[in-house]
Amino acid sequence: MYTQSFSVPDDTGQKHIKAVAAVEPPELMAKFDARIDADGRIEPQDWMPDAYRKTLVRQISQHAHSEIVGMLPEGNWISRAPSLKRKAILIAKVQDEGGHGLYLYSAAETLGTSRDQMLEALHSGKAKYSSIFNYPTLNWADIGVIGWLVDGAAIMNQVPLCRCSYGPYARAMIRVCKEESFHQRQGYEALLVMMRGTDEQKAMVQDAVNRWWWKCLAMFGPPDTDSPHSAQGMRWGIKRVSNDDLRQKFIDATVPQAKVLGITLPDPDLKWNEERGHYDHGQIDWDEFWTTVNGHGPCNKERLSTRVKAHNDGQWVRDAAQAHARKQQQRAMKEAA
């Protein structure tokens, strides 16, 4: 499950210290720029500027953190799913999100950052993850809306990442996008079923859409004019489409789907602009977005503490796996001797 545009800086505790740009070897920089200009791929063994490497580590690790933390809002509903079918679907979906996180941590590790370092940054609160997961899932309709809108926004954001200039990230995203497409379809189908049900069920769906719509629009990140990393990310081929263009594509695709569902999107300014060929929309509450990003949303503390507890509770599994690996290595060395 993807998230807001990963142009949000991690909290390093050094916000007021101005970064000093590294001086890169001109010949190597020229070769790197030429490959980027030719729309080529950068692989782990290739030379890359330090700023490119750091940008990728921040973006991919934030993406991985978001997949892992994103398991929590839906995982809460596995035991409360309304049927065995819905329970099985939700279990598979949450497992997929965990797998996505592992793919992405592996991709980030190819840049020289260890998984332990990334997890420490997450658990200490220094690293960011998508703000969308810091809101509560109040009823079953929320699970359908997360599948339809949150995963729908994820797909819109992730498909261009399949053409990212960094090879391991791009290849990981191919499988992630295929699975996210299933997540979006099952969420929409779950809402279709509810909208054919009782008036109470229809009201639940509309209420969930009202609560999640604006948060999903904010997932694409701040406007391009307020997103300091976007221009450089696009220059390097890490980011392929701007925040505003992705948001517009999502709105244009979602409005017809909402009409089929029979729900109303909670934006009185939402209307088709014939001249632009797109839907106009109202203003996003960016104050709420930044409040949540900076750790003061309704579920920030709960999500992080739950994630840390799960990690600590699973230490015995990691210890057992390492002990088994050492045993296998010792056996192989003895047989080879």
C-alpha angles and dihedrals in degrees: 000000000000129000145192121337103285096236093111113113118234118244102258095165089241101090095142097050113098113227118239114222115238117239107236126201105269096222094050091044091052092052091048092050091048092054091048091048089051089053090245129155126256113216129198094259092052123096113255134174116263092241091055091050093048092047091053094047091052095046099042094043092048088049091050092047089052092053091051097044088042089068091069105068092051096034088065089067101050092093091044100047111137096235142013089253093055091044092053092047092049093047090053091047095051090047089052091055091053089051091051090055091052093050090052096046087052091051091050091049089062086068093062100263117121124228090237090058092050094047092047089054090050096045093046091053095245096111122067130226131183114303091217091079093061093078126087126252100225101181144355092278088065089062091055092046091050089054094047103037107019095042089039089057088045092057092048089053098040104047092072088051088067084074094047113142092237108082103212092049093047093049093048090053094058093068093037091056093050091054094043089055088060090048092054094048095049091049092051092047091051090054092048089057092050092048088058090054135074127325088253091056091048090051090051091055093048091048091051092049090050091054098043105036100082092040089055092052089053090054090081090067134244121324113285091254090059098040107092097185098047099082094050092043090054092046089056094045093243091114117037105181129036123249093248094048092050091049091050092050090051093051093047091051096043102050094069090046090053090053091054090050092049096234131127121235108228099241119103089191094057108116140136115266107208093192094053095035090228141088118268115220141189130261121289118228099244092174089065090046094054092043089057095041089053093056104266102104123121095266106023096110093042094050094049095045091048091050093049091048092051090050093049093045089054095053092102090058092053091046091051092048092051092047090051091048091051091049092051091048092050091049091050092050091049092050091048093051 
